Amino acid sequence: MTSLAAVTLKQLRALDAVVRFGTMTAAAEYLGLTVPAIHSQIKLLEDLVDAPVLLRATGGGSAEPTEAGRVLLRAARLTAGILSQAENQLDALGRGKSGLVTLSVVSTAKYFAPRLVRMLRDRVVDIDVALRVGNRETIIADLAEARCDLAIMGRPPRDPLVEALPLGPHPHGVVLPANHALAGQDGYDPVFLMKETFLSREEGSGTRALMHRFLARFDEGGPPRIVEMDSNETIKQAVLAGLGIAFLSLHTVKDELDQGRLVALRGPNLPVMRHWYLVWPQQVALPPSGETILSEINQLNGAFLPRVAIS
């Protein structure tokens, strides 16, 4: 059985940098080392595991990890995440705190996450809460690589393995400008709906995946035209400007719905109800500060979630 007791952080960092940047030259520049030094670290790593860890790049392509390399790469990134979190904890202790918790949230949750952090800081004054925001793929990577203690998202991932605590309902729907022909109607004609231009987040977004599942029930006239935009805020402004309609979390448009600037489409299968979850990885034990914040979020019983009137 291969022993990894002699593997060093330098070797793992060299492997991660070569895969991340594609070449030993780029990895050396990033790490502030020479190319021979990077080559030496990779060679030592391969000697220790008695297997190649990289498929050498040919024809100007990027270096790719072998199966053995992928195993070590996962360990490298998990180790880097754990050390980064330890550094944050030590920094918090040095400032007189009892700990720090990193909370990663999907971008849709940024409309209530700052309020949650404020509530937590008021309830637990000796624990800092750091907030990270990203799309679903980014948050899953945070969980897999131990870059966060807790995360808030919709459907929990299958990989990595996580524990999940339901936080509350998360309604989604089709939002329209207030002067749209479908606004205010009780019901909708799928034929007309599928002729609309849908403004959407990028592939990898949880909302984008849910939109596809909602629209898949309609086969009238084929798929609608989809225009991709980089943020919920951009999508909202584009809908308000009349550039199209959007399938969005209704939590992201609560203010616009309350003000009557946007209208939620009414009809069969709307709103689409999902749930928010608080999740944390099984592979890394929560620190005491993480256990405390988890308990506090649970006790809040969803009080930080927006309340959307759905008629």
GINORBEL-V92047 format. One record per residue. N is the residue number from 1. RES is the residue in three letters. PHI is phi in radians with two decimals (999 if undefined). OMEGA is omega in degrees with one decimal (NA if undefined). Layout:
n: [N:N]
res: [RES:RES]
phi: [PHI:PHI]
omega: [OMEGA:OMEGA]
This chain:
n: [1:2:3:4:5:6:7:8:9:10:11:12:13:14:15:16:17:18:19:20:21:22:23:24:25:26:27:28:29:30:31:32:33:34:35:36:37:38:39:40:41:42:43:44:45:46:47:48:49:50:51:52:53:54:55:56:57:58:59:60:61:62:63:64:65:66:67:68:69:70:71:72:73:74:75:76:77:78:79:80:81:82:83:84:85:86:87:88:89:90:91:92:93:94:95:96:97:98:99:100:101:102:103:104:105:106:107:108:109:110:111:112:113:114:115:116:117:118:119:120:121:122:123:124:125:126:127:128:129:130:131:132:133:134:135:136:137:138:139:140:141:142:143:144:145:146:147:148:149:150:151:152:153:154:155:156:157:158:159:160:161:162:163:164:165:166:167:168:169:170:171:172:173:174:175:176:177:178:179:180:181:182:183:184:185:186:187:188:189:190:191:192:193:194:195:196:197:198:199:200:201:202:203:204:205:206:207:208:209:210:211:212:213:214:215:216:217:218:219:220:221:222:223:224:225:226:227:228:229:230:231:232:233:234:235:236:237:238:239:240:241:242:243:244:245:246:247:248:249:250:251:252:253:254:255:256:257:258:259:260:261:262:263:264:265:266:267:268:269:270:271:272:273:274:275:276:277:278:279:280:281:282:283:284:285:286:287:288:289:290:291:292:293:294:295:296:297:298:299:300:301:302:303:304:305:306:307:308:309:310:311]
res: [MET:THR:SER:LEU:ALA:ALA:VAL:THR:LEU:LYS:GLN:LEU:ARG:ALA:LEU:ASP:ALA:VAL:VAL:ARG:PHE:GLY:THR:MET:THR:ALA:ALA:ALA:GLU:TYR:LEU:GLY:LEU:THR:VAL:PRO:ALA:ILE:HIS:SER:GLN:ILE:LYS:LEU:LEU:GLU:ASP:LEU:VAL:ASP:ALA:PRO:VAL:LEU:LEU:ARG:ALA:THR:GLY:GLY:GLY:SER:ALA:GLU:PRO:THR:GLU:ALA:GLY:ARG:VAL:LEU:LEU:ARG:ALA:ALA:ARG:LEU:THR:ALA:GLY:ILE:LEU:SER:GLN:ALA:GLU:ASN:GLN:LEU:ASP:ALA:LEU:GLY:ARG:GLY:LYS:SER:GLY:LEU:VAL:THR:LEU:SER:VAL:VAL:SER:THR:ALA:LYS:TYR:PHE:ALA:PRO:ARG:LEU:VAL:ARG:MET:LEU:ARG:ASP:ARG:VAL:VAL:ASP:ILE:ASP:VAL:ALA:LEU:ARG:VAL:GLY:ASN:ARG:GLU:THR:ILE:ILE:ALA:ASP:LEU:ALA:GLU:ALA:ARG:CYS:ASP:LEU:ALA:ILE:MET:GLY:ARG:PRO:PRO:ARG:ASP:PRO:LEU:VAL:GLU:ALA:LEU:PRO:LEU:GLY:PRO:HIS:PRO:HIS:GLY:VAL:VAL:LEU:PRO:ALA:ASN:HIS:ALA:LEU:ALA:GLY:GLN:ASP:GLY:TYR:ASP:PRO:VAL:PHE:LEU:MET:LYS:GLU:THR:PHE:LEU:SER:ARG:GLU:GLU:GLY:SER:GLY:THR:ARG:ALA:LEU:MET:HIS:ARG:PHE:LEU:ALA:ARG:PHE:ASP:GLU:GLY:GLY:PRO:PRO:ARG:ILE:VAL:GLU:MET:ASP:SER:ASN:GLU:THR:ILE:LYS:GLN:ALA:VAL:LEU:ALA:GLY:LEU:GLY:ILE:ALA:PHE:LEU:SER:LEU:HIS:THR:VAL:LYS:ASP:GLU:LEU:ASP:GLN:GLY:ARG:LEU:VAL:ALA:LEU:ARG:GLY:PRO:ASN:LEU:PRO:VAL:MET:ARG:HIS:TRP:TYR:LEU:VAL:TRP:PRO:GLN:GLN:VAL:ALA:LEU:PRO:PRO:SER:GLY:GLU:THR:ILE:LEU:SER:GLU:ILE:ASN:GLN:LEU:ASN:GLY:ALA:PHE:LEU:PRO:ARG:VAL:ALA:ILE:SER]
phi: [999:-1.18:-1.79:-1.81:-1.07:-1.61:-1.15:-1.92:-1.11:-1.04:-1.16:-1.16:-1.17:-1.12:-1.06:-1.05:-1.16:-1.13:-1.19:-1.18:-1.83:1.67:-2.47:-1.19:-1.09:-1.16:-1.11:-1.10:-1.10:-1.13:-1.52:1.26:-2.10:-1.54:-1.10:-1.02:-1.15:-1.10:-1.03:-1.14:-1.12:-1.15:-1.11:-1.08:-1.12:-1.13:-1.14:-1.17:-1.69:0.96:-2.87:-1.16:-1.95:-2.31:-1.56:-1.06:-1.19:-2.24:1.06:1.45:-1.37:-1.58:-1.17:-2.10:-1.31:-1.35:-1.04:-1.10:-1.10:-1.15:-1.09:-1.22:-1.11:-1.09:-1.11:-1.08:-1.28:-1.14:-1.09:-1.09:-1.14:-1.10:-1.15:-1.11:-1.14:-1.10:-1.07:-1.10:-1.09:-1.11:-1.08:-1.12:-1.07:-1.15:-1.65:1.48:-1.54:-1.60:2.87:-2.41:-2.10:-1.65:-1.93:-1.68:-2.34:-1.16:-1.02:-1.11:-1.41:-1.19:-1.37:-2.27:-1.05:-1.05:-1.12:-1.07:-1.07:-1.07:-1.11:-1.16:-1.15:-1.25:-1.45:-2.27:-1.27:-1.66:-2.10:-1.41:-2.13:-1.73:-1.87:-2.09:-2.17:-2.88:-1.35:-1.02:-1.10:-1.13:-1.20:-1.09:-1.13:-1.01:-1.17:-1.19:-1.92:0.99:-1.51:-2.48:-1.58:-2.31:-2.52:-2.05:-2.76:-1.42:-0.93:-1.09:-1.31:-1.45:-2.44:-1.33:-1.21:-2.33:-1.61:-2.41:-2.13:-1.11:-1.86:2.77:-1.21:-2.40:-1.35:-2.16:-2.91:-1.59:-1.94:-2.28:-1.12:-1.05:-1.69:-1.22:-1.05:-1.52:-1.18:1.46:-1.43:-1.63:1.97:-2.67:-1.64:-0.96:-1.06:-1.23:-1.07:-1.28:-1.51:-1.33:-1.55:-1.71:-1.62:-2.50:-1.24:-1.25:-1.04:1.79:-1.32:-1.10:-1.15:-1.08:-1.12:-1.18:-1.06:-1.07:-1.18:-1.16:-1.30:-1.13:-1.30:-1.86:-2.08:-1.30:1.38:1.44:-1.18:-1.32:-1.28:-2.08:-1.96:-1.52:-2.32:-1.61:-2.76:-1.10:-1.11:-1.10:-1.09:-1.04:-1.13:-1.19:-1.12:-1.05:-1.42:1.47:-1.45:2.83:-2.09:-2.57:-1.74:-2.40:-1.08:-1.22:-1.19:-1.40:-2.15:-0.98:-1.09:-1.16:-1.20:-1.08:-1.46:1.36:-1.35:-2.18:-2.26:-1.52:-1.09:-1.91:2.66:-1.01:1.15:-2.20:-1.25:-1.48:-1.68:-2.20:-2.29:-1.50:-2.27:-1.67:-2.23:-2.64:-1.24:-1.32:-1.34:-2.24:-1.18:-1.16:-1.22:-0.93:-1.13:-1.17:-1.07:-1.13:-1.15:-1.01:-1.11:-1.16:-1.09:-1.06:-1.19:-1.19:0.93:1.32:-1.11:-1.53:-1.37:-1.10:-1.79:-1.86:-1.32:-2.00:-1.67]
omega: [-179.4:175.9:179.9:-175.6:-176.7:178.7:-178.7:176.2:178.7:-179.7:-179.7:179.2:177.7:178.0:-179.1:-177.7:179.6:179.7:-176.6:-174.1:169.8:-178.6:176.7:178.1:179.5:178.3:179.5:178.7:-179.1:-175.9:-179.3:179.7:174.1:177.4:176.4:178.9:176.8:179.4:179.8:179.6:178.8:179.9:178.4:179.4:179.7:177.6:-178.5:-177.2:178.0:179.2:174.4:179.1:179.5:167.4:-174.1:-179.5:176.4:175.7:178.3:179.7:-180.0:175.9:179.1:178.8:169.8:175.9:177.2:178.7:179.8:177.4:-179.4:179.5:177.5:177.5:-179.7:-176.7:175.8:178.4:179.5:178.8:179.9:179.5:177.9:177.9:177.5:177.3:177.8:178.7:-179.7:177.6:178.4:177.7:178.9:177.7:176.3:177.1:177.1:178.0:177.3:178.5:175.5:-179.3:176.0:-179.9:173.2:-172.0:178.8:-177.9:-177.6:178.9:174.7:-176.3:177.7:177.0:178.0:179.9:177.7:179.0:-180.0:180.0:176.6:-176.9:-177.0:-169.3:-175.8:177.1:174.8:175.3:178.1:-174.4:173.6:-178.1:177.3:176.6:-174.2:-178.8:178.9:-178.4:175.8:177.0:176.0:179.6:-176.7:-173.8:173.9:177.2:176.2:175.0:-177.8:177.7:175.0:-177.7:173.4:-177.4:178.1:-178.7:172.7:178.8:6.7:176.0:-177.3:164.3:-176.4:177.8:177.6:-178.7:-177.7:-177.1:-179.5:-177.1:174.9:177.9:177.0:-178.9:-172.7:168.5:-176.5:-178.4:-179.1:-177.9:-179.5:-177.2:176.7:179.6:173.7:-177.6:-178.4:175.8:-178.8:179.9:-180.0:-179.5:-177.2:175.5:-179.2:170.7:179.0:176.4:-167.6:171.1:-176.7:171.6:-174.2:175.3:177.3:178.8:178.3:179.9:179.8:176.5:179.4:179.9:178.4:-176.6:-177.3:179.8:-179.9:177.7:-179.6:173.8:178.5:-176.2:178.9:173.4:-179.3:175.9:-174.9:176.8:-165.8:180.0:176.2:-179.5:178.4:179.0:179.7:-179.3:179.2:176.4:178.9:-179.9:178.0:-178.9:-179.8:176.2:-174.8:170.1:-173.1:164.5:179.4:174.5:-178.9:-176.3:-176.8:-177.0:-178.9:176.2:179.6:-178.3:-178.8:179.3:173.4:-179.0:175.6:177.7:178.2:177.7:-177.0:175.9:176.4:-6.8:173.8:-174.6:171.7:179.6:168.6:177.4:166.4:-175.7:176.2:-173.0:176.5:-170.9:-179.7:-179.3:175.2:172.6:178.5:178.9:177.8:177.0:179.8:-179.0:176.1:180.0:-179.3:178.3:178.1:-179.0:178.1:173.1:175.6:-177.7:-178.3:-178.0:176.3:175.2:-176.7:176.2:-178.4:-178.2:NA]
